[in-house]
Amino acid sequence: MTTVFREHVPSADGGHPELRARLEHHARERFGDRFDPRRGVVRLERSVHRLRPGVGDVTASRLRDPAVALFAALNPGHAEGDELCCVCPVEEANLTAAGRRFLGADP
């Protein structure tokens, strides 16, 4: 999310409270008790959503990226199938330069 969008939740600064409230509302509505609001994670059935070994590994070199470090801290169970909930305004004004290029918004 940090590569494409300026404002998003989760983020290193905690994100805008309104976005966080929106995320929590939708996650509770959709996932009920499987949503952990403290971490912003949905705990799904592990047998269905577990990653294959070698897919999504968080290595020491990847942890040097602040976005990866934040992801790993917030979602330590990602390899077992836990999903980190995210939300952002999907609008041109919220795109980073990379997001504009990726989505073809730059002329």
Gaussian input, Z-matrix of N, CA and C with variables (Angstrom, degrees):
# hf/3-21g

backbone

0 1
 N
 C     1     B1
 C     2     B2     1     A1
 N     3     B3     2     A2     1     D1
 C     4     B4     3     A3     2     D2
 C     5     B5     4     A4     3     D3
 N     6     B6     5     A5     4     D4
 C     7     B7     6     A6     5     D5
 C     8     B8     7     A7     6     D6
 N     9     B9     8     A8     7     D7
 C    10    B10     9     A9     8     D8
 C    11    B11    10    A10     9     D9
 N    12    B12    11    A11    10    D10
 C    13    B13    12    A12    11    D11
 C    14    B14    13    A13    12    D12
 N    15    B15    14    A14    13    D13
 C    16    B16    15    A15    14    D14
 C    17    B17    16    A16    15    D15
 N    18    B18    17    A17    16    D16
 C    19    B19    18    A18    17    D17
 C    20    B20    19    A19    18    D18
 N    21    B21    20    A20    19    D19
 C    22    B22    21    A21    20    D20
 C    23    B23    22    A22    21    D21
 N    24    B24    23    A23    22    D22
 C    25    B25    24    A24    23    D23
 C    26    B26    25    A25    24    D24
 N    27    B27    26    A26    25    D25
 C    28    B28    27    A27    26    D26
 C    29    B29    28    A28    27    D27
 N    30    B30    29    A29    28    D28
 C    31    B31    30    A30    29    D29
 C    32    B32    31    A31    30    D30
 N    33    B33    32    A32    31    D31
 C    34    B34    33    A33    32    D32
 C    35    B35    34    A34    33    D33
 N    36    B36    35    A35    34    D34
 C    37    B37    36    A36    35    D35
 C    38    B38    37    A37    36    D36
 N    39    B39    38    A38    37    D37
 C    40    B40    39    A39    38    D38
 C    41    B41    40    A40    39    D39
 N    42    B42    41    A41    40    D40
 C    43    B43    42    A42    41    D41
 C    44    B44    43    A43    42    D42
 N    45    B45    44    A44    43    D43
 C    46    B46    45    A45    44    D44
 C    47    B47    46    A46    45    D45
 N    48    B48    47    A47    46    D46
 C    49    B49    48    A48    47    D47
 C    50    B50    49    A49    48    D48
 N    51    B51    50    A50    49    D49
 C    52    B52    51    A51    50    D50
 C    53    B53    52    A52    51    D51
 N    54    B54    53    A53    52    D52
 C    55    B55    54    A54    53    D53
 C    56    B56    55    A55    54    D54
 N    57    B57    56    A56    55    D55
 C    58    B58    57    A57    56    D56
 C    59    B59    58    A58    57    D57
 N    60    B60    59    A59    58    D58
 C    61    B61    60    A60    59    D59
 C    62    B62    61    A61    60    D60
 N    63    B63    62    A62    61    D61
 C    64    B64    63    A63    62    D62
 C    65    B65    64    A64    63    D63
 N    66    B66    65    A65    64    D64
 C    67    B67    66    A66    65    D65
 C    68    B68    67    A67    66    D66
 N    69    B69    68    A68    67    D67
 C    70    B70    69    A69    68    D68
 C    71    B71    70    A70    69    D69
 N    72    B72    71    A71    70    D70
 C    73    B73    72    A72    71    D71
 C    74    B74    73    A73    72    D72
 N    75    B75    74    A74    73    D73
 C    76    B76    75    A75    74    D74
 C    77    B77    76    A76    75    D75
 N    78    B78    77    A77    76    D76
 C    79    B79    78    A78    77    D77
 C    80    B80    79    A79    78    D78
 N    81    B81    80    A80    79    D79
 C    82    B82    81    A81    80    D80
 C    83    B83    82    A82    81    D81
 N    84    B84    83    A83    82    D82
 C    85    B85    84    A84    83    D83
 C    86    B86    85    A85    84    D84
 N    87    B87    86    A86    85    D85
 C    88    B88    87    A87    86    D86
 C    89    B89    88    A88    87    D87
 N    90    B90    89    A89    88    D88
 C    91    B91    90    A90    89    D89
 C    92    B92    91    A91    90    D90
 N    93    B93    92    A92    91    D91
 C    94    B94    93    A93    92    D92
 C    95    B95    94    A94    93    D93
 N    96    B96    95    A95    94    D94
 C    97    B97    96    A96    95    D95
 C    98    B98    97    A97    96    D96
 N    99    B99    98    A98    97    D97
 C   100   B100    99    A99    98    D98
 C   101   B101   100   A100    99    D99
 N   102   B102   101   A101   100   D100
 C   103   B103   102   A102   101   D101
 C   104   B104   103   A103   102   D102
 N   105   B105   104   A104   103   D103
 C   106   B106   105   A105   104   D104
 C   107   B107   106   A106   105   D105
 N   108   B108   107   A107   106   D106
 C   109   B109   108   A108   107   D107
 C   110   B110   109   A109   108   D108
 N   111   B111   110   A110   109   D109
 C   112   B112   111   A111   110   D110
 C   113   B113   112   A112   111   D111
 N   114   B114   113   A113   112   D112
 C   115   B115   114   A114   113   D113
 C   116   B116   115   A115   114   D114
 N   117   B117   116   A116   115   D115
 C   118   B118   117   A117   116   D116
 C   119   B119   118   A118   117   D117
 N   120   B120   119   A119   118   D118
 C   121   B121   120   A120   119   D119
 C   122   B122   121   A121   120   D120
 N   123   B123   122   A122   121   D121
 C   124   B124   123   A123   122   D122
 C   125   B125   124   A124   123   D123
 N   126   B126   125   A125   124   D124
 C   127   B127   126   A126   125   D125
 C   128   B128   127   A127   126   D126
 N   129   B129   128   A128   127   D127
 C   130   B130   129   A129   128   D128
 C   131   B131   130   A130   129   D129
 N   132   B132   131   A131   130   D130
 C   133   B133   132   A132   131   D131
 C   134   B134   133   A133   132   D132
 N   135   B135   134   A134   133   D133
 C   136   B136   135   A135   134   D134
 C   137   B137   136   A136   135   D135
 N   138   B138   137   A137   136   D136
 C   139   B139   138   A138   137   D137
 C   140   B140   139   A139   138   D138
 N   141   B141   140   A140   139   D139
 C   142   B142   141   A141   140   D140
 C   143   B143   142   A142   141   D141
 N   144   B144   143   A143   142   D142
 C   145   B145   144   A144   143   D143
 C   146   B146   145   A145   144   D144
 N   147   B147   146   A146   145   D145
 C   148   B148   147   A147   146   D146
 C   149   B149   148   A148   147   D147
 N   150   B150   149   A149   148   D148
 C   151   B151   150   A150   149   D149
 C   152   B152   151   A151   150   D150
 N   153   B153   152   A152   151   D151
 C   154   B154   153   A153   152   D152
 C   155   B155   154   A154   153   D153
 N   156   B156   155   A155   154   D154
 C   157   B157   156   A156   155   D155
 C   158   B158   157   A157   156   D156
 N   159   B159   158   A158   157   D157
 C   160   B160   159   A159   158   D158
 C   161   B161   160   A160   159   D159
 N   162   B162   161   A161   160   D160
 C   163   B163   162   A162   161   D161
 C   164   B164   163   A163   162   D162
 N   165   B165   164   A164   163   D163
 C   166   B166   165   A165   164   D164
 C   167   B167   166   A166   165   D165
 N   168   B168   167   A167   166   D166
 C   169   B169   168   A168   167   D167
 C   170   B170   169   A169   168   D168
 N   171   B171   170   A170   169   D169
 C   172   B172   171   A171   170   D170
 C   173   B173   172   A172   171   D171
 N   174   B174   173   A173   172   D172
 C   175   B175   174   A174   173   D173
 C   176   B176   175   A175   174   D174
 N   177   B177   176   A176   175   D175
 C   178   B178   177   A177   176   D176
 C   179   B179   178   A178   177   D177
 N   180   B180   179   A179   178   D178
 C   181   B181   180   A180   179   D179
 C   182   B182   181   A181   180   D180
 N   183   B183   182   A182   181   D181
 C   184   B184   183   A183   182   D182
 C   185   B185   184   A184   183   D183
 N   186   B186   185   A185   184   D184
 C   187   B187   186   A186   185   D185
 C   188   B188   187   A187   186   D186
 N   189   B189   188   A188   187   D187
 C   190   B190   189   A189   188   D188
 C   191   B191   190   A190   189   D189
 N   192   B192   191   A191   190   D190
 C   193   B193   192   A192   191   D191
 C   194   B194   193   A193   192   D192
 N   195   B195   194   A194   193   D193
 C   196   B196   195   A195   194   D194
 C   197   B197   196   A196   195   D195
 N   198   B198   197   A197   196   D196
 C   199   B199   198   A198   197   D197
 C   200   B200   199   A199   198   D198
 N   201   B201   200   A200   199   D199
 C   202   B202   201   A201   200   D200
 C   203   B203   202   A202   201   D201
 N   204   B204   203   A203   202   D202
 C   205   B205   204   A204   203   D203
 C   206   B206   205   A205   204   D204
 N   207   B207   206   A206   205   D205
 C   208   B208   207   A207   206   D206
 C   209   B209   208   A208   207   D207
 N   210   B210   209   A209   208   D208
 C   211   B211   210   A210   209   D209
 C   212   B212   211   A211   210   D210
 N   213   B213   212   A212   211   D211
 C   214   B214   213   A213   212   D212
 C   215   B215   214   A214   213   D213
 N   216   B216   215   A215   214   D214
 C   217   B217   216   A216   215   D215
 C   218   B218   217   A217   216   D216
 N   219   B219   218   A218   217   D217
 C   220   B220   219   A219   218   D218
 C   221   B221   220   A220   219   D219
 N   222   B222   221   A221   220   D220
 C   223   B223   222   A222   221   D221
 C   224   B224   223   A223   222   D222
 N   225   B225   224   A224   223   D223
 C   226   B226   225   A225   224   D224
 C   227   B227   226   A226   225   D225
 N   228   B228   227   A227   226   D226
 C   229   B229   228   A228   227   D227
 C   230   B230   229   A229   228   D228
 N   231   B231   230   A230   229   D229
 C   232   B232   231   A231   230   D230
 C   233   B233   232   A232   231   D231
 N   234   B234   233   A233   232   D232
 C   235   B235   234   A234   233   D233
 C   236   B236   235   A235   234   D234
 N   237   B237   236   A236   235   D235
 C   238   B238   237   A237   236   D236
 C   239   B239   238   A238   237   D237
 N   240   B240   239   A239   238   D238
 C   241   B241   240   A240   239   D239
 C   242   B242   241   A241   240   D240
 N   243   B243   242   A242   241   D241
 C   244   B244   243   A243   242   D242
 C   245   B245   244   A244   243   D243
 N   246   B246   245   A245   244   D244
 C   247   B247   246   A246   245   D245
 C   248   B248   247   A247   246   D246
 N   249   B249   248   A248   247   D247
 C   250   B250   249   A249   248   D248
 C   251   B251   250   A250   249   D249
 N   252   B252   251   A251   250   D250
 C   253   B253   252   A252   251   D251
 C   254   B254   253   A253   252   D252
 N   255   B255   254   A254   253   D253
 C   256   B256   255   A255   254   D254
 C   257   B257   256   A256   255   D255
 N   258   B258   257   A257   256   D256
 C   259   B259   258   A258   257   D257
 C   260   B260   259   A259   258   D258
 N   261   B261   260   A260   259   D259
 C   262   B262   261   A261   260   D260
 C   263   B263   262   A262   261   D261
 N   264   B264   263   A263   262   D262
 C   265   B265   264   A264   263   D263
 C   266   B266   265   A265   264   D264
 N   267   B267   266   A266   265   D265
 C   268   B268   267   A267   266   D266
 C   269   B269   268   A268   267   D267
 N   270   B270   269   A269   268   D268
 C   271   B271   270   A270   269   D269
 C   272   B272   271   A271   270   D270
 N   273   B273   272   A272   271   D271
 C   274   B274   273   A273   272   D272
 C   275   B275   274   A274   273   D273
 N   276   B276   275   A275   274   D274
 C   277   B277   276   A276   275   D275
 C   278   B278   277   A277   276   D276
 N   279   B279   278   A278   277   D277
 C   280   B280   279   A279   278   D278
 C   281   B281   280   A280   279   D279
 N   282   B282   281   A281   280   D280
 C   283   B283   282   A282   281   D281
 C   284   B284   283   A283   282   D282
 N   285   B285   284   A284   283   D283
 C   286   B286   285   A285   284   D284
 C   287   B287   286   A286   285   D285
 N   288   B288   287   A287   286   D286
 C   289   B289   288   A288   287   D287
 C   290   B290   289   A289   288   D288
 N   291   B291   290   A290   289   D289
 C   292   B292   291   A291   290   D290
 C   293   B293   292   A292   291   D291
 N   294   B294   293   A293   292   D292
 C   295   B295   294   A294   293   D293
 C   296   B296   295   A295   294   D294
 N   297   B297   296   A296   295   D295
 C   298   B298   297   A297   296   D296
 C   299   B299   298   A298   297   D297
 N   300   B300   299   A299   298   D298
 C   301   B301   300   A300   299   D299
 C   302   B302   301   A301   300   D300
 N   303   B303   302   A302   301   D301
 C   304   B304   303   A303   302   D302
 C   305   B305   304   A304   303   D303
 N   306   B306   305   A305   304   D304
 C   307   B307   306   A306   305   D305
 C   308   B308   307   A307   306   D306
 N   309   B309   308   A308   307   D307
 C   310   B310   309   A309   308   D308
 C   311   B311   310   A310   309   D309
 N   312   B312   311   A311   310   D310
 C   313   B313   312   A312   311   D311
 C   314   B314   313   A313   312   D312
 N   315   B315   314   A314   313   D313
 C   316   B316   315   A315   314   D314
 C   317   B317   316   A316   315   D315
 N   318   B318   317   A317   316   D316
 C   319   B319   318   A318   317   D317
 C   320   B320   319   A319   318   D318

   B1=1.4500
   B2=1.5285
   B3=1.3247
   B4=1.4630
   B5=1.5201
   B6=1.3073
   B7=1.4582
   B8=1.5197
   B9=1.3294
   B10=1.4630
   B11=1.5323
   B12=1.3359
   B13=1.4637
   B14=1.5274
   B15=1.3267
   B16=1.4626
   B17=1.5321
   B18=1.3109
   B19=1.4632
   B20=1.5182
   B21=1.3380
   B22=1.4577
   B23=1.5191
   B24=1.3181
   B25=1.4661
   B26=1.5120
   B27=1.3367
   B28=1.4580
   B29=1.5197
   B30=1.3234
   B31=1.4587
   B32=1.5223
   B33=1.3082
   B34=1.4703
   B35=1.5239
   B36=1.3375
   B37=1.4665
   B38=1.5265
   B39=1.3203
   B40=1.4576
   B41=1.5148
   B42=1.3194
   B43=1.4559
   B44=1.5084
   B45=1.3069
   B46=1.4651
   B47=1.5298
   B48=1.3329
   B49=1.4766
   B50=1.5317
   B51=1.3278
   B52=1.4676
   B53=1.5271
   B54=1.3277
   B55=1.4703
   B56=1.5203
   B57=1.3335
   B58=1.4630
   B59=1.5316
   B60=1.3265
   B61=1.4706
   B62=1.5282
   B63=1.3289
   B64=1.4671
   B65=1.5243
   B66=1.3337
   B67=1.4582
   B68=1.5248
   B69=1.3174
   B70=1.4611
   B71=1.5240
   B72=1.3207
   B73=1.4662
   B74=1.5310
   B75=1.3180
   B76=1.4715
   B77=1.5358
   B78=1.3208
   B79=1.4669
   B80=1.5270
   B81=1.3303
   B82=1.4745
   B83=1.5263
   B84=1.3336
   B85=1.4628
   B86=1.5342
   B87=1.3145
   B88=1.4682
   B89=1.5315
   B90=1.3533
   B91=1.4618
   B92=1.5253
   B93=1.3184
   B94=1.4603
   B95=1.5127
   B96=1.3386
   B97=1.4663
   B98=1.5315
   B99=1.3201
   B100=1.4693
   B101=1.5259
   B102=1.3436
   B103=1.4590
   B104=1.5220
   B105=1.3267
   B106=1.4688
   B107=1.5279
   B108=1.3406
   B109=1.4649
   B110=1.5296
   B111=1.3092
   B112=1.4611
   B113=1.5216
   B114=1.3121
   B115=1.4659
   B116=1.5253
   B117=1.3334
   B118=1.4586
   B119=1.5120
   B120=1.3378
   B121=1.4649
   B122=1.5225
   B123=1.3245
   B124=1.4591
   B125=1.5182
   B126=1.3075
   B127=1.4672
   B128=1.5301
   B129=1.3235
   B130=1.4613
   B131=1.5188
   B132=1.3219
   B133=1.4621
   B134=1.5209
   B135=1.3016
   B136=1.4617
   B137=1.5309
   B138=1.3053
   B139=1.4561
   B140=1.5251
   B141=1.3051
   B142=1.4631
   B143=1.5268
   B144=1.3189
   B145=1.4598
   B146=1.5250
   B147=1.2787
   B148=1.4629
   B149=1.5383
   B150=1.3388
   B151=1.4644
   B152=1.5173
   B153=1.3206
   B154=1.4631
   B155=1.5185
   B156=1.3249
   B157=1.4734
   B158=1.5241
   B159=1.3351
   B160=1.4542
   B161=1.5167
   B162=1.3328
   B163=1.4641
   B164=1.5266
   B165=1.3031
   B166=1.4560
   B167=1.5134
   B168=1.3305
   B169=1.4644
   B170=1.5258
   B171=1.3092
   B172=1.4588
   B173=1.5240
   B174=1.3150
   B175=1.4621
   B176=1.5273
   B177=1.3245
   B178=1.4680
   B179=1.5292
   B180=1.3193
   B181=1.4657
   B182=1.5302
   B183=1.3117
   B184=1.4715
   B185=1.5233
   B186=1.3216
   B187=1.4710
   B188=1.5290
   B189=1.3178
   B190=1.4747
   B191=1.5218
   B192=1.3157
   B193=1.4695
   B194=1.5304
   B195=1.3384
   B196=1.4730
   B197=1.5327
   B198=1.3255
   B199=1.4656
   B200=1.5269
   B201=1.3185
   B202=1.4659
   B203=1.5239
   B204=1.3229
   B205=1.4684
   B206=1.5255
   B207=1.3338
   B208=1.4655
   B209=1.5297
   B210=1.3345
   B211=1.4562
   B212=1.5259
   B213=1.3191
   B214=1.4733
   B215=1.5185
   B216=1.3219
   B217=1.4669
   B218=1.5262
   B219=1.3242
   B220=1.4627
   B221=1.5215
   B222=1.3110
   B223=1.4601
   B224=1.5259
   B225=1.3330
   B226=1.4629
   B227=1.5308
   B228=1.3243
   B229=1.4608
   B230=1.5168
   B231=1.3314
   B232=1.4656
   B233=1.5286
   B234=1.3017
   B235=1.4708
   B236=1.5224
   B237=1.3328
   B238=1.4654
   B239=1.5195
   B240=1.3468
   B241=1.4546
   B242=1.5094
   B243=1.3381
   B244=1.4599
   B245=1.5278
   B246=1.3308
   B247=1.4611
   B248=1.5221
   B249=1.3230
   B250=1.4548
   B251=1.5194
   B252=1.3259
   B253=1.4607
   B254=1.5252
   B255=1.3132
   B256=1.4583
   B257=1.5230
   B258=1.3252
   B259=1.4569
   B260=1.5214
   B261=1.3343
   B262=1.4586
   B263=1.5211
   B264=1.3327
   B265=1.4611
   B266=1.5324
   B267=1.3080
   B268=1.4639
   B269=1.5254
   B270=1.3183
   B271=1.4621
   B272=1.5244
   B273=1.3074
   B274=1.4634
   B275=1.5252
   B276=1.3098
   B277=1.4681
   B278=1.5243
   B279=1.3221
   B280=1.4663
   B281=1.5293
   B282=1.3166
   B283=1.4592
   B284=1.5268
   B285=1.3169
   B286=1.4626
   B287=1.5318
   B288=1.3176
   B289=1.4660
   B290=1.5277
   B291=1.3216
   B292=1.4697
   B293=1.5272
   B294=1.3123
   B295=1.4580
   B296=1.5137
   B297=1.3312
   B298=1.4698
   B299=1.5301
   B300=1.3296
   B301=1.4722
   B302=1.5289
   B303=1.3136
   B304=1.4684
   B305=1.5258
   B306=1.3326
   B307=1.4680
   B308=1.5251
   B309=1.3402
   B310=1.4576
   B311=1.5071
   B312=1.3395
   B313=1.4609
   B314=1.5211
   B315=1.3456
   B316=1.4575
   B317=1.5246
   B318=1.3410
   B319=1.4787
   B320=1.5128
   A1=110.54
   A2=116.76
   A3=119.09
   A4=112.33
   A5=117.60
   A6=120.69
   A7=111.91
   A8=117.15
   A9=121.20
   A10=113.10
   A11=117.76
   A12=120.71
   A13=112.22
   A14=115.99
   A15=121.74
   A16=110.94
   A17=116.26
   A18=121.63
   A19=109.26
   A20=115.91
   A21=120.73
   A22=108.76
   A23=114.31
   A24=122.21
   A25=106.09
   A26=117.75
   A27=127.65
   A28=111.36
   A29=114.20
   A30=121.11
   A31=108.43
   A32=115.52
   A33=120.31
   A34=112.00
   A35=117.02
   A36=119.99
   A37=112.69
   A38=117.38
   A39=121.20
   A40=113.58
   A41=116.70
   A42=120.73
   A43=112.72
   A44=115.08
   A45=122.30
   A46=109.45
   A47=117.45
   A48=119.92
   A49=113.67
   A50=117.35
   A51=119.74
   A52=111.20
   A53=116.69
   A54=120.13
   A55=110.79
   A56=116.58
   A57=120.63
   A58=109.84
   A59=117.35
   A60=121.21
   A61=110.68
   A62=116.90
   A63=120.78
   A64=110.50
   A65=115.97
   A66=120.56
   A67=110.28
   A68=117.17
   A69=120.79
   A70=111.41
   A71=117.35
   A72=120.69
   A73=111.10
   A74=115.91
   A75=119.84
   A76=111.41
   A77=117.25
   A78=119.92
   A79=111.05
   A80=117.30
   A81=119.62
   A82=110.92
   A83=115.71
   A84=121.15
   A85=110.76
   A86=116.57
   A87=121.19
   A88=113.13
   A89=116.72
   A90=119.84
   A91=114.50
   A92=118.44
   A93=121.49
   A94=113.26
   A95=115.90
   A96=121.90
   A97=113.78
   A98=117.30
   A99=119.27
   A100=111.90
   A101=117.17
   A102=121.97
   A103=110.28
   A104=116.29
   A105=123.45
   A106=107.49
   A107=118.58
   A108=120.69
   A109=113.70
   A110=117.68
   A111=120.18
   A112=111.04
   A113=116.48
   A114=121.68
   A115=112.94
   A116=117.10
   A117=119.67
   A118=112.63
   A119=115.81
   A120=122.42
   A121=110.40
   A122=115.60
   A123=122.04
   A124=107.12
   A125=115.74
   A126=121.34
   A127=107.89
   A128=114.74
   A129=121.15
   A130=109.66
   A131=116.13
   A132=119.75
   A133=108.51
   A134=116.21
   A135=121.24
   A136=112.52
   A137=118.59
   A138=119.20
   A139=111.72
   A140=117.56
   A141=121.51
   A142=111.78
   A143=117.68
   A144=121.69
   A145=114.50
   A146=118.33
   A147=121.73
   A148=110.25
   A149=116.48
   A150=120.91
   A151=110.79
   A152=115.65
   A153=119.96
   A154=108.18
   A155=117.89
   A156=120.16
   A157=110.58
   A158=116.30
   A159=121.80
   A160=113.89
   A161=117.72
   A162=121.66
   A163=108.15
   A164=116.84
   A165=120.83
   A166=114.34
   A167=117.55
   A168=119.68
   A169=110.02
   A170=116.19
   A171=121.75
   A172=106.64
   A173=114.94
   A174=121.41
   A175=110.25
   A176=116.09
   A177=121.39
   A178=110.67
   A179=117.77
   A180=119.48
   A181=110.98
   A182=117.64
   A183=120.39
   A184=111.68
   A185=117.08
   A186=120.65
   A187=112.55
   A188=118.14
   A189=120.34
   A190=111.25
   A191=117.22
   A192=121.82
   A193=107.08
   A194=118.84
   A195=121.04
   A196=113.70
   A197=117.43
   A198=120.11
   A199=110.93
   A200=117.46
   A201=121.55
   A202=109.77
   A203=117.28
   A204=120.81
   A205=110.97
   A206=117.34
   A207=120.72
   A208=110.06
   A209=116.75
   A210=120.86
   A211=110.92
   A212=117.05
   A213=121.45
   A214=111.29
   A215=117.30
   A216=120.70
   A217=111.58
   A218=116.84
   A219=120.83
   A220=112.88
   A221=117.10
   A222=120.66
   A223=111.69
   A224=116.83
   A225=118.91
   A226=113.42
   A227=118.19
   A228=121.12
   A229=113.79
   A230=117.90
   A231=119.55
   A232=112.78
   A233=118.12
   A234=120.29
   A235=111.96
   A236=116.51
   A237=120.64
   A238=112.47
   A239=117.08
   A240=120.23
   A241=115.46
   A242=118.93
   A243=120.07
   A244=108.77
   A245=116.54
   A246=121.83
   A247=109.22
   A248=116.90
   A249=122.76
   A250=108.18
   A251=116.78
   A252=120.94
   A253=109.56
   A254=116.11
   A255=122.18
   A256=109.11
   A257=115.25
   A258=120.39
   A259=108.15
   A260=115.27
   A261=120.79
   A262=108.58
   A263=116.63
   A264=118.82
   A265=109.16
   A266=116.47
   A267=120.50
   A268=106.58
   A269=113.27
   A270=120.76
   A271=108.09
   A272=115.75
   A273=120.42
   A274=112.40
   A275=117.74
   A276=121.07
   A277=112.44
   A278=118.30
   A279=121.77
   A280=112.60
   A281=118.17
   A282=120.88
   A283=111.16
   A284=115.61
   A285=121.52
   A286=107.28
   A287=116.79
   A288=119.97
   A289=110.35
   A290=116.41
   A291=120.09
   A292=110.54
   A293=117.34
   A294=121.26
   A295=111.94
   A296=115.87
   A297=120.02
   A298=110.28
   A299=115.93
   A300=119.38
   A301=110.64
   A302=116.24
   A303=121.88
   A304=111.38
   A305=116.03
   A306=120.62
   A307=113.11
   A308=116.23
   A309=119.40
   A310=113.70
   A311=117.94
   A312=120.90
   A313=112.62
   A314=117.95
   A315=120.86
   A316=108.82
   A317=116.54
   A318=118.65
   A319=111.56
   D1=-36.67
   D2=-176.35
   D3=-65.33
   D4=-24.71
   D5=179.86
   D6=-75.97
   D7=-33.10
   D8=-171.81
   D9=-103.08
   D10=-35.11
   D11=-173.49
   D12=-119.94
   D13=143.19
   D14=178.15
   D15=-75.19
   D16=-49.52
   D17=-177.51
   D18=-110.16
   D19=127.59
   D20=-178.63
   D21=-163.29
   D22=161.90
   D23=174.50
   D24=-130.60
   D25=130.65
   D26=3.35
   D27=-77.49
   D28=161.44
   D29=175.38
   D30=-150.58
   D31=164.58
   D32=-176.51
   D33=-60.16
   D34=-31.49
   D35=-178.91
   D36=-92.18
   D37=8.17
   D38=179.72
   D39=93.57
   D40=-23.34
   D41=178.34
   D42=81.02
   D43=167.77
   D44=-179.97
   D45=-67.23
   D46=131.65
   D47=-177.74
   D48=-56.44
   D49=-34.69
   D50=179.25
   D51=-66.39
   D52=-40.14
   D53=177.22
   D54=-65.79
   D55=-41.93
   D56=178.74
   D57=-61.32
   D58=-43.68
   D59=178.85
   D60=-63.00
   D61=-39.85
   D62=178.44
   D63=-63.91
   D64=-44.58
   D65=178.67
   D66=-59.49
   D67=-49.32
   D68=-178.15
   D69=-62.57
   D70=-41.07
   D71=178.93
   D72=-59.87
   D73=-51.24
   D74=-177.54
   D75=-67.06
   D76=-39.55
   D77=-179.57
   D78=-66.43
   D79=-41.71
   D80=177.20
   D81=-64.28
   D82=-42.77
   D83=-179.69
   D84=-62.12
   D85=-42.53
   D86=-175.50
   D87=-82.19
   D88=-39.52
   D89=-170.70
   D90=-114.97
   D91=-7.18
   D92=176.99
   D93=56.39
   D94=-130.21
   D95=-176.94
   D96=-68.66
   D97=-13.06
   D98=177.99
   D99=-74.32
   D100=-12.70
   D101=178.72
   D102=-89.53
   D103=126.96
   D104=176.38
   D105=-102.19
   D106=100.51
   D107=-175.21
   D108=-66.42
   D109=-24.88
   D110=179.95
   D111=-63.29
   D112=-41.54
   D113=179.61
   D114=-100.43
   D115=-18.02
   D116=-176.33
   D117=76.23
   D118=31.03
   D119=-174.25
   D120=-117.26
   D121=143.96
   D122=172.03
   D123=-104.12
   D124=127.45
   D125=178.45
   D126=-97.90
   D127=105.08
   D128=-178.94
   D129=-94.34
   D130=170.15
   D131=177.55
   D132=-59.70
   D133=120.97
   D134=-172.50
   D135=-64.66
   D136=-34.47
   D137=-176.70
   D138=-67.17
   D139=-26.19
   D140=-176.73
   D141=-86.74
   D142=-38.47
   D143=-169.82
   D144=-112.23
   D145=10.76
   D146=-178.60
   D147=-68.82
   D148=137.22
   D149=178.18
   D150=-76.89
   D151=146.23
   D152=173.35
   D153=-68.16
   D154=146.86
   D155=176.11
   D156=-54.37
   D157=136.59
   D158=-179.36
   D159=91.58
   D160=-10.96
   D161=178.62
   D162=-101.15
   D163=121.90
   D164=177.62
   D165=75.93
   D166=20.16
   D167=178.42
   D168=-63.61
   D169=136.90
   D170=176.10
   D171=-100.07
   D172=98.35
   D173=-177.34
   D174=-88.44
   D175=167.13
   D176=178.38
   D177=-58.84
   D178=-39.69
   D179=-179.94
   D180=-68.42
   D181=-37.22
   D182=177.86
   D183=-68.32
   D184=-31.10
   D185=179.91
   D186=-66.84
   D187=-14.01
   D188=175.73
   D189=-70.24
   D190=-20.80
   D191=175.83
   D192=-78.87
   D193=120.69
   D194=-177.57
   D195=-56.76
   D196=-34.46
   D197=179.11
   D198=-67.05
   D199=-40.41
   D200=178.31
   D201=-68.53
   D202=-41.23
   D203=178.27
   D204=-61.36
   D205=-41.64
   D206=178.00
   D207=-64.49
   D208=-46.17
   D209=178.10
   D210=-56.40
   D211=-47.77
   D212=-178.52
   D213=-63.32
   D214=-38.48
   D215=179.12
   D216=-68.36
   D217=-40.18
   D218=-177.73
   D219=-79.53
   D220=-28.49
   D221=-173.77
   D222=-132.66
   D223=65.33
   D224=-178.41
   D225=-65.04
   D226=-17.07
   D227=-179.87
   D228=-95.91
   D229=19.82
   D230=-175.42
   D231=-60.61
   D232=-36.83
   D233=-178.61
   D234=-68.47
   D235=-23.22
   D236=178.33
   D237=-90.25
   D238=-0.54
   D239=175.76
   D240=112.47
   D241=-0.63
   D242=176.39
   D243=-67.04
   D244=141.57
   D245=-178.12
   D246=-116.00
   D247=129.77
   D248=176.29
   D249=-83.23
   D250=121.75
   D251=179.60
   D252=-77.57
   D253=138.87
   D254=-178.49
   D255=-137.22
   D256=150.03
   D257=175.13
   D258=-150.97
   D259=148.65
   D260=176.73
   D261=-158.94
   D262=156.83
   D263=171.45
   D264=-70.03
   D265=123.31
   D266=178.49
   D267=-96.05
   D268=88.70
   D269=-179.95
   D270=-151.81
   D271=154.90
   D272=-174.41
   D273=-57.62
   D274=-37.74
   D275=-178.64
   D276=-64.55
   D277=-20.01
   D278=-178.80
   D279=-93.85
   D280=-1.75
   D281=-178.83
   D282=-78.54
   D283=141.23
   D284=169.25
   D285=-79.37
   D286=174.27
   D287=176.02
   D288=-59.30
   D289=-42.26
   D290=178.05
   D291=-64.56
   D292=-39.40
   D293=178.16
   D294=-63.76
   D295=-39.46
   D296=178.00
   D297=-63.26
   D298=-43.53
   D299=178.59
   D300=-64.96
   D301=-45.01
   D302=-177.66
   D303=-60.48
   D304=-42.11
   D305=-177.36
   D306=-92.34
   D307=2.59
   D308=177.91
   D309=72.52
   D310=25.94
   D311=-178.70
   D312=-83.42
   D313=-15.19
   D314=177.19
   D315=-84.12
   D316=140.71
   D317=179.35
   D318=-68.73

